[in-house]
């Protein structure tokens, strides 16, 4: 069974989902970090929305928390045809 728990469009939103899931499972940042093979500081970076993390490690973290990444086609206008503020997007304010 697939349950959609969040719509994620920014690194900040992904970090919030990871943090909320970890807490719901009763896990510590250090515990998840050891499972994934990263440092606690790396987990903090992910949970606070740092945009420049290795994608493979992000996927491994999601898997360690029992989460999967599914991509769906957005009905909105593709971002390639409209102006975007990359700085705001990276900071999670887009």
Beta strands, then each sheet from edge to edge (+ up, - down):
end
